[in-house]
Amino acid sequence: MGILGKKLAFVFPGQGSQAVGMGEDFLKCPASARLFGEAGGALSELCFRGPGELLGRTVNTQPALYLVSCAAFEAVREKAQPIVCAGHSAGEYAALYAAGAFSFSEGLRLIGRRAALMEECAEANPGAMAAVIGLGPEAVTEVCKNVKGVCVPANFNSPLQTVVSGEKAALSEAEPLFKEAGARRVVFLRVSGGFHSPLMNDAAEGLASALEETVFSPCAAPVVSNAEALPETEPEEVKRNLKKQLTGSVRWTESVLKMKEMGAEAFVELGSGSVLAGLIGKTLPDVPVVSIGCMADIDKLGD
């Protein structure tokens, strides 16, 4: 049985979900194909052909994921509309596009600037990120407080998965402490910096200038922000949340619960991979989630 009769939340993945070949099937949809044309051949070719090392660079990954998620939304929008949207980290920009906060080109310019600032900041202030698995968010936060240097919760992904971010030495010091506190595993992530931590302060200041140069409209559907885990529609609040997001935690578990509280009966993940479907399943195991990564996936929505 499909989910089209249900109230839907649209969610959009962030960095880590990219894969060579992503999005190419959406060229079959004219509205999606127009976005690939607007983005330009170089970015489209990077999505379709790679190489993976280049696609995995922050400066490329974020615009590429934005493009593919927006293309997936265009392929779906005539069949289904959301009552609320949200995106994980960089995915919040695709969520705002889907909600009508800005044009595709404005969003692409903005996330391109964000990605460049984050990559520059990561080079100037080296950092790391690690997933702490099997330990609750309160316990993870408590361990972070007892570590010297920068070590903060970056992504509250699900009830038993929190990603921490900060200085490499601080995270190395924290690793055995997480295990002593009951974590099953601590997995260091293949990322170029300590995102969603104070190490991104310079990037946040640069992003603030780019946000002021971008024309935002009130959202047609509310977007639950990473920074506050609350629905927002007003441009000035959206901008404030996007700046805060760079150095603050992605409150994904709370965001998922908030969308359900707002009436969402099913989730649709739009873009590359199914990372968010897995996280949502750990938070709301009885709520259906459909991941749309190609045209054939749209049939999963049902009639």
Summary of the structure (lengths in Angstrom):
residues: 303
radius of gyration: 18.2
end to end distance: 8.4
largest distance: 54.9
contacts: 1129
relative contact order: 0.19
helix: 50%
strand: 16%
